[in-house]
Amino acid sequence: MQPVLNIQDVRDVERALDAEGVSLSELMYRAGVAASHEVRDLNDDGLVTVFVGTGNNGGDGWVAAADLLRHGVPVRVVTPVEASAIPSALARAAAEDALRQGVEALVKPTPEQVYELLGQSGTVLDAIFGTGFHGEPGDPYSWWIDAINASGVSVVAVDVPSGLSAQSGHAAGACVSADVTVTMIALKPGLVSDQGRDACGSIVVAPLAEQTERLAVGADPLAFRTDLEDYLDVLDTPSSSVDKFTRGSVLVVGGSSRFPGAAMMAARAAARAGAGYVTLAVPSPIAPIVQMQMVEIPVVALPSLEDGTISPRAADLVRRLASKRSATLVGPGMRATSGTANVVTKLLEADIPLVIDADGLNCLAHMAGGHLDAAPQLLRRRCPVVLTPHRGELGRLVGCSDNMPDSLASCIEAARSIVWEVGGRELCVVAKGPATACVGVEVALLPKPGPAALATAGSGDVLAGIMASLLAQGLADGDAIENLPLVAALACEVHAYAGSIAAERYGSRGVMAGDVIEAIGLASDTLAEHIMFPDAAFAD
C-alpha cells in the first residue's frame, strides 16, 4: 500500500527528515535529480526546456537543469526573474549554482521567445508551482502554461502539474497537462482524483530518503492506495468443491414503478460477481415484468402503494427474507419514501450483513435528521454494514447538502466523521467519486479508479451489487471480514476493471451499465489471476 498524505503532513515529513539529518537543501537536490532522471527516460536527445517559478519547486527545476547538463542533455531554463531576485534562499542558491555550471537561462521572455523555444524542445520540465499552490495562476505563468499545453511537447511535472491543487485536485485556471508527474515524498490526494487524474499522466513517487516510508506511515496518512497484492488476504482460494449455497446468497431489495431497472442491474451484478444464489424483492406491480427479464433470479413481490413504491407493510417480510441470506442490499431505485425508511429501519435492527445504497442512504439521512455523524446509534451493530454514497448522498448524510464534499480529501473527512462516531470495525463508508475511498474506523483505502466510461446511469447500482456479492461470499467462506474496507476496495477494483473491459468493447462514451455487468466475471477472474500471480503481465 502507498500512503497518501495531506500537504501539511508532507511538510511534517520534510521537517522530520531534516531532524534526522536529511536537510531541506539535500531534499531539493535529490528532488531535482529524480526529476532529471524521469526527463532523461522520456527525452529523445532533444532540447529540454525547464520552466521555473520563484519558490522551492523552481529550485528543484534548477537542480534538474544542472543534472541534465552534466549528463550531456541540452537544456534551457525559462525564469520570470534573475537568479539574484529569487525570494527563496534555497531556490536562489540552486539557481546560482546551476548558472555557474553553465546552464543557460531565458529571463522574462516574450511570448514569441517562449513559442520559439518550445518549437525547438523535445521535452518540457514543469517546475513552476509546487504542492503549496492554490488559486489561479497569474501572468506570466498562465500563458506559459497555455503555451506548454499547446506545444504538443512531452511534459514532466515536478511534484504536481502547475495550476493544480495537490490537496483538492481542482484547477481554478490554467493547468499543465503532464505526461509524467514526479511527486516527492508520497502521493497527495489531488494527484489521484478529480482533475488530477487527467493532469498528472503517469505518477512516479520519489521518496528521496530511506526513512521516508517510515515517516510517511507515521504521519497518519489521509489514506492508502492499494496494490493488487494487498487483496491476497480477502481473495477466495479457488476450489471445485463448491455449490450455490457455499458461494453465498444475496437479497436485493429495491425498485419502483418509476425505476424498475436499478434493482435489476444490482441483482444481475451480484450474480455475475459470484454469489451462488441471488433473490430480488420488488414492489408487486413490477414483479411480473422483472421476473420475465430475469429468468435466473427469483423475484419476490412485495406489498406496494398506489404510486408503485414499496409499502411500509413490506418491512417484516423483507426482514424474514434477509435473515435467510448471507448479505442484503437495499436501496437501488426504491425512492425515498416511508416504505423505504421502514425497510431500512427493520434491516438495521436485525443482525444482518447489509449494503445500503441510493435511496436507502437518503432515508438513512432523513432518519438521522441530516446528521448521521451525530446519530451513531443507527449504525452500531454486530454485523457488517457498508454505505455506498456518491458525493451528493454523502453530503446529505453529514448535513452538507448545500455544500457537498467536492474533493477526495473532503469526502474522506466526511466519511470519517460517520465512521469514527460509530466506532466499530463493522462499518465501512464507500465514498464514490472520480477516485473512490473505502473508509473504515482504522484506515481509508483508495482502490484503483475506473475509466470515465463508468460515468453512466446505473453504474452505482452495479457496484452495489458487486459489493453485496463479495460481502456474502466472504461471510459464506467463514471469514470474519476482519478488514471490511479491503473487501469493499476489491469490489471497487472489480467494478473498475469491468468498466475498462466494457470501454474496450463499446468505446469510452458508449458504455452502459449492462455492458459493465457482462464484463464482471471476466474482470473478477483476471484480477484474481494477477493478485495471485503478480509477475504476469497486467494492463494498467
C-alpha positions as CSV (number, residue, x, y, z in Angstrom):
1,M,0.0,0.0,0.0
2,Q,1.2,3.5,-0.8
3,P,0.5,6.3,1.8
4,V,-1.4,9.3,0.6
5,L,-0.6,12.4,2.6
6,N,-2.3,15.8,3.0
7,I,0.0,18.7,2.1
8,Q,0.6,19.6,5.7
9,D,1.6,16.1,6.5
10,V,4.2,16.2,3.7
11,R,5.7,19.3,5.3
12,D,5.8,17.5,8.6
13,V,7.7,14.6,7.0
14,E,10.1,17.0,5.4
15,R,10.8,18.6,8.9
16,A,11.2,15.1,10.4
17,L,13.7,14.2,7.6
18,D,15.6,17.4,8.4
19,A,15.7,16.4,12.1
20,E,17.1,13.0,11.1
21,G,19.9,14.6,9.1
22,V,18.5,14.9,5.6
23,S,18.5,18.7,5.2
24,L,16.0,20.7,3.1
25,S,18.7,21.6,0.7
26,E,19.6,17.9,0.3
27,L,16.0,17.1,-0.3
28,M,15.9,19.8,-3.0
29,Y,19.0,18.3,-4.6
30,R,17.5,14.8,-4.6
31,A,14.2,16.0,-5.9
32,G,15.9,17.7,-8.8
33,V,18.0,14.6,-9.6
34,A,14.8,12.5,-9.5
35,A,13.1,14.8,-12.0
36,S,16.2,14.8,-14.2
37,H,16.1,11.0,-14.3
38,E,12.5,10.9,-15.5
39,V,13.2,13.6,-18.1
40,R,16.1,11.5,-19.4
41,D,13.9,8.4,-19.6
42,L,11.3,10.4,-21.7
43,N,13.5,12.7,-23.7
44,D,14.8,11.7,-27.1
45,D,18.1,13.6,-27.2
46,G,16.2,16.9,-27.8
47,L,16.4,20.2,-26.0
48,V,14.9,20.2,-22.6
49,T,13.2,23.4,-21.6
50,V,12.7,23.9,-17.8
51,F,10.0,26.4,-16.7
52,V,10.7,27.5,-13.1
53,G,8.8,29.7,-10.6
54,T,10.3,31.6,-7.7
55,G,9.6,29.1,-4.9
56,N,11.3,25.8,-3.9
57,N,9.6,23.9,-6.7
58,G,11.5,26.2,-9.0
59,G,14.7,25.3,-7.1
60,D,14.0,21.6,-7.9
61,G,13.9,22.7,-11.6
62,W,17.2,24.5,-11.4
63,V,18.8,21.4,-9.8
64,A,17.3,19.2,-12.5
65,A,18.7,21.5,-15.2
66,A,22.2,21.3,-13.8
67,D,21.9,17.5,-13.6
68,L,20.7,17.2,-17.2
69,L,23.6,19.3,-18.4
70,R,26.0,17.1,-16.5
71,H,24.5,14.1,-18.4
72,G,25.1,15.9,-21.7
73,V,21.5,16.9,-22.3
74,P,21.0,20.3,-23.9
75,V,18.9,22.4,-21.5
76,R,17.4,25.9,-21.2
77,V,15.7,27.4,-18.1
78,V,12.8,29.9,-18.5
79,T,12.5,32.1,-15.4
80,P,10.4,35.1,-14.5
81,V,13.3,36.8,-12.6
82,E,17.0,36.9,-12.4
83,A,18.5,34.3,-10.0
84,S,19.5,37.1,-7.6
85,A,15.9,38.1,-7.3
86,I,14.5,34.7,-6.3
87,P,13.0,35.2,-2.8
88,S,13.5,31.6,-1.6
89,A,17.0,31.3,-0.3
90,L,17.2,27.6,-1.2
91,A,15.9,28.1,-4.7
92,R,18.2,31.1,-5.2
93,A,21.2,29.1,-4.2
94,A,20.2,26.3,-6.6
95,A,19.7,28.7,-9.4
96,E,23.1,30.4,-8.9
97,D,24.8,27.0,-8.7
98,A,23.2,25.9,-12.0
99,L,24.3,29.1,-13.7
100,R,27.8,28.6,-12.5
101,Q,27.8,25.1,-14.0
102,G,26.8,26.6,-17.4
103,V,23.0,26.3,-17.5
104,E,21.6,28.9,-19.9
105,A,18.6,30.9,-18.7
106,L,16.0,32.9,-20.6
107,V,14.8,35.7,-18.2
108,K,11.4,37.3,-18.6
109,P,10.9,36.0,-22.1
110,T,8.3,37.4,-24.5
111,P,5.6,35.1,-25.8
112,E,7.4,34.9,-29.2
113,Q,10.6,33.7,-27.4
114,V,8.7,31.1,-25.5
115,Y,6.9,29.7,-28.5
116,E,10.1,29.6,-30.5
117,L,11.9,27.8,-27.7
118,L,9.1,25.2,-27.3
119,G,9.2,24.6,-31.1
120,Q,12.9,23.5,-30.6
121,S,12.2,21.4,-27.5
122,G,11.9,17.7,-27.1
123,T,10.7,17.8,-23.5
124,V,9.4,20.3,-21.0
125,L,10.1,20.1,-17.3
126,D,7.4,21.9,-15.4
127,A,8.8,23.3,-12.1
128,I,6.6,26.5,-11.9
129,F,4.4,25.7,-8.9
130,G,4.7,23.1,-6.1
131,T,2.3,21.5,-3.7
132,G,1.6,24.7,-1.8
133,F,-0.1,26.3,-4.8
134,H,-3.7,27.2,-4.7
135,G,-5.9,29.6,-6.6
136,E,-5.4,30.7,-10.2
137,P,-2.0,31.3,-11.9
138,G,-1.3,34.9,-12.8
139,D,0.9,36.2,-15.6
140,P,3.3,35.2,-17.0
141,Y,2.6,31.7,-15.6
142,S,-0.9,31.4,-17.0
143,W,0.3,32.0,-20.6
144,W,3.4,29.9,-20.0
145,I,1.1,27.0,-19.1
146,D,-1.2,27.6,-22.1
147,A,1.9,27.6,-24.4
148,I,3.2,24.4,-22.9
149,N,-0.1,22.6,-23.4
150,A,-0.5,23.9,-27.0
151,S,3.0,22.9,-28.0
152,G,2.4,19.1,-28.0
153,V,5.8,18.6,-26.4
154,S,6.2,15.8,-23.8
155,V,5.9,17.2,-20.2
156,V,7.4,16.0,-16.9
157,A,5.9,17.9,-13.9
158,V,7.9,18.3,-10.7
159,D,5.7,17.3,-7.7
160,V,2.4,18.5,-9.2
161,P,1.4,19.9,-12.6
162,S,1.4,23.6,-12.2
163,G,-2.0,25.1,-11.7
164,L,-3.4,22.0,-10.0
165,S,-4.1,22.0,-6.2
166,A,-2.2,18.9,-4.9
167,Q,-4.7,18.9,-2.0
168,S,-8.1,19.2,-3.7
169,G,-7.4,18.0,-7.2
170,H,-9.0,21.1,-8.7
171,A,-7.6,23.7,-11.0
172,A,-9.2,27.2,-10.9
173,G,-7.4,28.4,-14.1
174,A,-4.7,27.2,-16.4
175,C,-3.2,23.9,-15.6
176,V,-0.3,22.0,-17.1
177,S,-1.2,18.7,-18.7
178,A,1.7,16.4,-17.9
179,D,2.8,13.0,-19.4
180,V,4.6,12.2,-16.2
181,T,4.5,13.7,-12.7
182,V,7.4,13.0,-10.3
183,T,5.9,13.6,-6.9
184,M,8.2,13.8,-3.9
185,I,7.9,12.0,-0.6
186,A,4.4,10.5,-1.1
187,L,1.2,10.7,-3.1
188,K,-1.1,13.6,-2.5
189,P,-4.9,13.4,-2.7
190,G,-5.2,15.9,-5.5
191,L,-3.0,13.9,-7.8
192,V,-5.2,10.8,-7.8
193,S,-8.7,12.4,-8.1
194,D,-10.8,14.9,-10.0
195,Q,-8.7,17.0,-12.5
196,G,-5.5,15.4,-11.2
197,R,-6.4,12.2,-12.9
198,D,-6.1,13.9,-16.3
199,A,-3.4,16.5,-15.5
200,C,-0.8,14.2,-13.9
201,G,-0.3,11.5,-16.5
202,S,1.8,8.6,-15.1
203,I,2.7,9.3,-11.4
204,V,6.2,8.4,-10.1
205,V,6.8,8.7,-6.4
206,A,10.3,9.7,-5.4
207,P,10.8,9.0,-1.7
208,L,14.1,11.0,-1.6
209,A,15.3,9.2,1.6
210,E,15.3,5.7,3.0
211,Q,13.5,7.0,6.1
212,T,10.6,8.4,4.1
213,E,8.3,5.4,4.1
214,R,8.5,5.0,7.9
215,L,8.0,8.7,8.5
216,A,5.1,8.9,5.9
217,V,3.2,6.0,7.6
218,G,3.9,7.5,11.0
219,A,2.4,10.8,9.8
220,D,-1.1,9.3,9.9
221,P,-1.8,9.3,6.2
222,L,-5.1,10.5,4.8
223,A,-5.4,7.2,3.0
224,F,-3.5,4.3,1.5
225,R,-3.6,3.5,-2.2
226,T,-4.0,-0.3,-2.7
227,D,-1.7,-2.5,-4.7
228,L,-3.0,-5.8,-6.2
229,E,-1.1,-8.0,-3.7
230,D,-2.9,-6.3,-0.8
231,Y,-6.0,-8.3,-1.7
232,L,-4.5,-11.7,-1.1
233,D,-6.0,-11.8,2.4
234,V,-9.6,-11.4,1.2
235,L,-9.4,-13.3,-2.1
236,D,-11.2,-16.6,-2.2
237,T,-8.9,-19.7,-2.7
238,P,-10.0,-21.3,-6.0
239,S,-11.8,-24.6,-5.4
240,S,-14.0,-27.0,-7.3
241,S,-15.7,-28.2,-4.1
242,V,-18.5,-25.6,-4.1
243,D,-22.2,-25.3,-4.7
244,K,-24.6,-22.5,-5.0
245,F,-25.1,-22.4,-1.2
246,T,-21.4,-22.3,-0.3
247,R,-20.8,-19.3,-2.6
248,G,-23.0,-17.1,-0.6
249,S,-26.5,-15.7,-1.1
250,V,-27.7,-12.2,-1.7
251,L,-31.0,-10.5,-1.3
252,V,-31.5,-7.3,-3.3
253,V,-34.4,-5.1,-2.1
254,G,-35.3,-2.2,-4.4
255,G,-37.1,-0.9,-7.4
256,S,-40.3,1.1,-8.0
257,S,-42.6,1.6,-10.9
258,R,-40.6,4.7,-11.9
259,F,-37.2,3.0,-11.5
260,P,-37.5,-0.8,-12.1
261,G,-34.1,-1.2,-13.7
262,A,-31.8,-0.2,-10.8
263,A,-32.6,-3.2,-8.6
264,M,-32.5,-5.5,-11.6
265,M,-29.0,-4.3,-12.5
266,A,-27.8,-4.6,-8.9
267,A,-29.2,-8.2,-8.7
268,R,-27.6,-9.2,-12.0
269,A,-24.3,-7.7,-10.9
270,A,-24.4,-9.6,-7.6
271,A,-24.9,-12.9,-9.6
272,R,-22.1,-12.0,-12.1
273,A,-19.8,-11.2,-9.2
274,G,-20.0,-14.8,-8.0
275,A,-22.8,-15.1,-5.4
276,G,-24.3,-18.6,-5.7
277,Y,-27.9,-17.5,-5.1
278,V,-29.5,-14.1,-5.6
279,T,-33.1,-13.1,-4.8
280,L,-34.7,-9.8,-5.9
281,A,-37.6,-8.3,-3.9
282,V,-39.5,-5.5,-5.7
283,P,-42.9,-3.8,-5.4
284,S,-45.7,-6.1,-6.6
285,P,-46.8,-4.0,-9.7
286,I,-43.4,-4.5,-11.4
287,A,-42.7,-8.1,-10.2
288,P,-44.1,-9.8,-13.3
289,I,-42.2,-7.6,-15.7
290,V,-39.0,-8.0,-13.7
291,Q,-39.4,-11.8,-13.5
292,M,-39.8,-12.1,-17.3
293,Q,-36.5,-10.3,-17.8
294,M,-34.6,-12.2,-15.1
295,V,-35.2,-15.9,-15.6
296,E,-32.1,-16.9,-13.5
297,I,-33.0,-14.8,-10.4
298,P,-36.1,-15.5,-8.2
299,V,-38.3,-12.4,-7.8
300,V,-40.4,-11.8,-4.7
301,A,-43.4,-9.4,-5.0
302,L,-43.6,-7.0,-2.0
303,P,-46.7,-5.1,-0.8
304,S,-46.8,-1.8,-2.6
305,L,-48.5,1.6,-2.6
306,E,-50.5,3.1,-5.4
307,D,-47.5,5.0,-6.6
308,G,-45.6,1.8,-7.3
309,T,-43.3,2.0,-4.3
310,I,-42.7,-0.5,-1.5
311,S,-45.3,-0.3,1.2
312,P,-44.3,0.2,4.9
313,R,-46.1,-3.2,5.4
314,A,-43.3,-4.9,3.5
315,A,-40.7,-4.4,6.2
316,D,-41.4,-7.6,8.2
317,L,-41.3,-9.7,5.0
318,V,-38.1,-8.2,3.9
319,R,-36.5,-8.8,7.3
320,R,-37.5,-12.5,7.1
321,L,-36.1,-12.9,3.7
322,A,-32.9,-11.2,4.7
323,S,-32.4,-13.5,7.7
324,K,-32.0,-16.4,5.3
325,R,-29.4,-14.7,3.1
326,S,-25.6,-14.1,3.6
327,A,-25.9,-10.4,2.8
328,T,-28.7,-7.9,1.8
329,L,-28.5,-4.9,-0.5
330,V,-31.2,-2.3,0.0
331,G,-31.9,1.0,-1.8
332,P,-31.5,0.9,-5.6
333,G,-34.4,2.5,-7.4
334,M,-36.7,2.4,-4.3
335,R,-37.3,6.2,-4.0
336,A,-37.1,7.9,-0.6
337,T,-40.5,7.0,0.9
338,S,-41.9,5.9,4.2
339,G,-41.8,2.3,2.9
340,T,-38.1,2.6,2.2
341,A,-37.5,4.1,5.6
342,N,-39.4,1.3,7.3
343,V,-37.5,-1.4,5.4
344,V,-34.1,0.2,6.2
345,T,-35.1,0.5,9.8
346,K,-36.1,-3.1,10.1
347,L,-32.9,-4.3,8.4
348,L,-30.7,-2.2,10.7
349,E,-32.4,-3.6,13.8
350,A,-31.6,-7.1,12.7
351,D,-28.2,-8.9,12.8
352,I,-28.0,-9.0,9.0
353,P,-25.0,-8.0,6.9
354,L,-26.0,-5.0,4.8
355,V,-25.1,-2.8,1.9
356,I,-27.1,0.4,1.8
357,D,-27.2,2.3,-1.4
358,A,-29.1,5.1,-3.2
359,D,-32.5,5.9,-1.7
360,G,-31.7,3.7,1.3
361,L,-29.0,6.2,2.1
362,N,-31.3,9.2,1.6
363,C,-33.8,7.6,4.0
364,L,-31.0,7.0,6.4
365,A,-30.0,10.6,6.2
366,H,-33.6,11.6,7.0
367,M,-33.8,9.2,9.9
368,A,-30.7,10.8,11.3
369,G,-32.0,14.3,10.9
370,G,-29.5,15.1,8.2
371,H,-26.5,14.3,10.6
372,L,-25.7,10.6,10.6
373,D,-22.4,11.7,12.2
374,A,-24.4,12.8,15.2
375,A,-26.7,9.7,15.3
376,P,-24.2,6.8,15.6
377,Q,-26.7,4.6,17.4
378,L,-28.4,3.9,14.0
379,L,-25.3,2.0,12.8
380,R,-24.0,0.4,15.9
381,R,-24.5,-3.3,15.3
382,R,-22.6,-6.6,15.3
383,C,-22.9,-7.4,11.6
384,P,-21.1,-5.6,8.7
385,V,-22.8,-2.7,7.1
386,V,-21.4,-0.9,4.0
387,L,-22.7,2.5,2.9
388,T,-22.1,3.4,-0.7
389,P,-22.8,7.2,-1.2
390,H,-21.8,9.4,-4.1
391,R,-20.8,12.9,-3.1
392,G,-24.3,14.3,-3.1
393,E,-25.6,11.5,-0.9
394,L,-22.5,11.8,1.4
395,G,-23.3,15.5,1.8
396,R,-26.8,14.7,2.8
397,L,-25.6,12.2,5.4
398,V,-23.4,14.7,7.2
399,G,-25.6,17.8,6.9
400,C,-23.7,19.4,3.9
401,S,-26.3,19.0,1.1
402,D,-25.9,22.6,0.1
403,N,-22.1,22.4,0.2
404,M,-21.3,18.8,-0.6
405,P,-17.8,17.4,-0.3
406,D,-16.1,18.3,-3.6
407,S,-12.7,16.6,-3.3
408,L,-11.2,13.3,-2.3
409,A,-9.8,14.7,0.9
410,S,-13.2,16.3,1.9
411,C,-15.0,13.1,1.1
412,I,-12.7,11.1,3.3
413,E,-13.1,13.5,6.1
414,A,-16.9,13.4,5.8
415,A,-16.9,9.6,5.8
416,R,-14.6,9.5,8.8
417,S,-17.0,11.8,10.7
418,I,-19.5,9.0,10.5
419,V,-17.2,6.0,10.9
420,W,-15.4,7.4,13.9
421,E,-18.6,8.3,15.7
422,V,-19.9,4.8,15.3
423,G,-16.5,3.5,16.3
424,G,-16.8,-0.1,15.2
425,R,-14.9,-2.2,12.6
426,E,-18.3,-3.4,11.3
427,L,-18.9,-0.2,9.3
428,C,-17.4,0.9,6.0
429,V,-18.3,4.0,4.0
430,V,-17.5,3.8,0.3
431,A,-17.3,7.4,-0.8
432,K,-17.8,7.2,-4.5
433,G,-16.3,9.8,-6.9
434,P,-13.6,10.2,-9.6
435,A,-11.5,8.4,-7.0
436,T,-13.3,6.2,-4.5
437,A,-12.3,5.9,-0.9
438,C,-13.3,2.9,1.3
439,V,-13.2,4.3,4.8
440,G,-13.2,2.2,7.9
441,V,-12.5,3.1,11.5
442,E,-8.8,2.3,11.2
443,V,-7.9,3.0,7.6
444,A,-9.1,4.6,4.4
445,L,-8.2,2.7,1.2
446,L,-8.1,4.0,-2.4
447,P,-8.6,1.2,-4.9
448,K,-7.6,1.8,-8.5
449,P,-10.2,4.1,-10.1
450,G,-12.1,3.0,-13.1
451,P,-12.3,4.7,-16.5
452,A,-14.6,7.7,-17.4
453,A,-16.8,5.2,-19.1
454,L,-18.2,4.3,-15.7
455,A,-19.8,7.8,-15.5
456,T,-23.1,6.4,-16.7
457,A,-26.6,5.8,-15.2
458,G,-26.8,2.6,-13.3
459,S,-23.1,2.3,-12.7
460,G,-23.5,2.8,-9.0
461,D,-26.2,0.1,-8.8
462,V,-23.8,-2.3,-10.5
463,L,-21.1,-1.5,-7.9
464,A,-23.6,-2.0,-5.0
465,G,-24.4,-5.5,-6.4
466,I,-20.8,-6.4,-6.6
467,M,-20.3,-5.1,-3.1
468,A,-23.1,-7.2,-1.7
469,S,-21.9,-10.3,-3.6
470,L,-18.3,-10.1,-2.3
471,L,-19.6,-9.4,1.2
472,A,-21.8,-12.5,1.0
473,Q,-19.1,-14.7,-0.4
474,G,-16.6,-13.6,2.3
475,L,-19.1,-14.4,5.1
476,A,-20.1,-17.7,3.5
477,D,-16.5,-18.8,3.4
478,G,-16.3,-18.3,7.2
479,D,-14.2,-15.2,7.0
480,A,-14.7,-12.7,9.9
481,I,-14.4,-9.8,7.5
482,E,-11.5,-8.5,9.6
483,N,-10.8,-5.8,7.1
484,L,-14.1,-4.6,5.7
485,P,-12.6,-1.7,3.8
486,L,-10.3,-4.2,1.9
487,V,-13.3,-6.3,0.8
488,A,-15.1,-3.1,-0.3
489,A,-11.9,-1.9,-2.2
490,L,-11.7,-5.2,-4.0
491,A,-15.3,-4.8,-5.2
492,C,-14.4,-1.4,-6.5
493,E,-11.4,-2.9,-8.4
494,V,-13.6,-5.5,-10.0
495,H,-16.1,-2.7,-11.0
496,A,-13.3,-0.6,-12.4
497,Y,-11.7,-3.3,-14.4
498,A,-15.1,-4.4,-15.8
499,G,-15.6,-0.8,-16.9
500,S,-12.3,-0.9,-18.7
501,I,-13.3,-4.2,-20.5
502,A,-16.6,-2.7,-21.5
503,A,-14.9,0.5,-22.7
504,E,-12.7,-1.6,-25.0
505,R,-15.7,-3.3,-26.5
506,Y,-18.1,-0.3,-26.8
507,G,-15.9,2.8,-26.7
508,S,-15.3,5.3,-23.8
509,R,-18.6,7.1,-24.4
510,G,-20.7,4.1,-25.5
511,V,-20.7,2.0,-22.3
512,M,-24.0,1.4,-20.5
513,A,-24.4,-0.2,-17.1
514,G,-25.5,-3.5,-18.6
515,D,-22.2,-3.7,-20.6
516,V,-20.3,-3.4,-17.3
517,I,-22.4,-6.2,-15.8
518,E,-21.5,-8.6,-18.6
519,A,-17.8,-8.0,-18.0
520,I,-17.8,-8.6,-14.3
521,G,-17.0,-12.3,-14.4
522,L,-14.0,-11.8,-16.8
523,A,-12.8,-8.9,-14.7
524,S,-13.0,-10.9,-11.5
525,D,-11.1,-13.9,-12.9
526,T,-8.4,-11.6,-14.4
527,L,-7.9,-9.7,-11.2
528,A,-7.7,-12.9,-9.2
529,E,-5.1,-14.3,-11.5
530,H,-2.9,-11.2,-11.2
531,I,-3.4,-10.9,-7.5
532,M,-2.1,-14.5,-7.1
533,F,0.5,-14.3,-9.8
534,P,1.7,-10.7,-9.7
535,D,4.6,-11.3,-12.2
536,A,2.1,-11.9,-15.0
537,A,1.6,-9.0,-17.5
538,F,-1.3,-6.8,-16.5
539,A,-2.6,-3.7,-18.3
540,D,-2.8,-0.7,-16.0
